[in-house]
Amino acid sequence: MSDIVREAARNADAAWELSRMKKDPAEIVSAVSELHREEAIALGNNFKRFPLGCDLTEIFVGTCASDMEKIDILGNCQLSDAIGASIHVCAYAFADIAEAHGMKGIDLYREVRELTEVPLDLDHFGSFGPMRLPKDIIGCQGQCYNTGPPFSGCPRDRIHSRLLDKEKEAIADREEWVKISSSVAVNVSCVQGAQGHAAPLEEAREIAELAIKFGKVVEAILFVGDGDEDLLRGFTAALELGADVFVIEGGPFNCAKNRLDAFARAVAAARILAPGKVVATNGAYEDECRIGLRAGLNAIITGFPKNHHGYMCGYAPGTARRGNFGLPRVLRIIREEVRDGQTRAPIMKEEVEALARAVKIVGPEHVYPEKIGDCAVGDAHWVCLQSTPLYHRVGISKTAAGISSMAKEGLLGDTVALLGGRFVSWVLARELEGYVDRIIISDTDPRVENVTVENLRGALRMDIEQGGSDDRLSASRSDAAIVCSTIPSINRKISLGVRNPISLL
């Protein structure tokens, strides 16, 4: 495995082969631990490319704190929504704020859902619903992050104490919280030597099963630890719980001898192992954020002042404290470390809308974890978006099922060009099978075109040809040409160069 992983760091085609193999987490962690920093960075980036992993970079925003006024949390949520950032929901704080205003926690959560349309990411949620924590925990000033690594327990000797009687009062609403959410986070660091930092594994398992029951994405929070055995225990527990997304915590929870090498390797290994192709961090110093982004990190969880995520990412020891407003700082770090590609870094509302359109076109029943050939269609984001008002708002003109009906009626001819070689084209090609004789795939990125054609040839029983990254030529060789991009500006650009294109928007 060491040779395979090292080659995957050098060669994108080798990474594609590795992605299709059955992988043992122990072998992957061991092999990645042997890589130099630059090799780990190259490996992570190869697994951040289509279709091996999600190639978006984004921000999740913690909008709440227990001592915040209701008007402030609602405004924070609306600001996050306006820029297209997913809202990271600290459930205990929602419950505390609601209680202070004479409300039930679930009623405040419903109000936020009615005011916003981006994904809601539920955290600090336990067997009875929102966790409820003592005042000395909810008012924590972040001493562990301010002091710096390594983690050796809370500097103020706090443990993961809970107000269980108060939690039990809201058990009737537990399922409603999950139904409203787009994703649900569980913490597995209890198996990594932090029994006092997180809920027991059995409780994490219970919540993961509840999330899966309602079709929500499961995120597993784990920490870097020593970068080897600790990390492996976290990955193993997360996979056993059915996690889709890995959330890597560094900061004081990064106890490796070389923190930055360990963080880069943790992200690279997570990129290979994450079933939902998404890797985030909820706690990483500025230098870890930067090295993690270079190694393929998808998302950074940050926050408004008072919210604990406001200081957990993007700062250095001595500067990480509760009053920090992390969002603008993390946004700047991402823009300095990640080059814009097909989308901006970090993505904004327009990109989230484009992704929602893609899910709507192909149909949520066809996306991750469903596969075409050797690869799932899309990633965990696609599932999250199904549970948002944004998904229901965005408009499209045609669906994959509608295109199939057109072909069935003989309206497309025998040869169809699909202009754009990403996941939408995969589903369209499968829906056209049996109704057309030949599909031509054209994409401006030759590698995207190559991988798409290779995968579809192995999955479908019809002629699949490459268009040589030439949309006009591909369209001229076809009876019908379908523009597959769901980004309006790109869709228009492709359409202008093609005679009588069929647009999905």
Secondary structure, DSSP 8 states (H G I E B T S, - for coil): -HHHHHHHHH-HHHHHHHHTS---HHHHHHHHHTS-HHHHHHHHHHTTSTTTS----EEEEE---TT--HHHHHHHHHHHHHHT-EEEEEHHHHHHHHHHTT--HHHHHHHHHHH--S-EEEESEETTEE----HHHHT---HHHHH-S---S-TT-------HHHHHTTGGGHHHHHHH-SEEEEE-GGGGT-TTTS--HHHHHHHHHHHHHTT-EEEEEEEEETSSHHHHHHHHHHHHTT-SEEEEEEEEEE--SSHHHHHHHHHHHHHHH-TTSEEEEEEB-HHHHHHHHHTT--EEEEE-TTSTHHHHBS--TTT--TT--HHHHHHHHHHHHS---SS-SS--HHHHHHHHHHHHHH-GGGSTT-EETTEESS-HHHHHHHTSHHHHH---S--HHHHHHHHHTT-S-SEEEEES-SHHHHHHHHHHBTTBSEEEEE-SSHHHHHHHHHHHHHH-SSEEEE-TT-HHHHHHTSSEEEE---SHHHHHHHHHTSSS-EE--
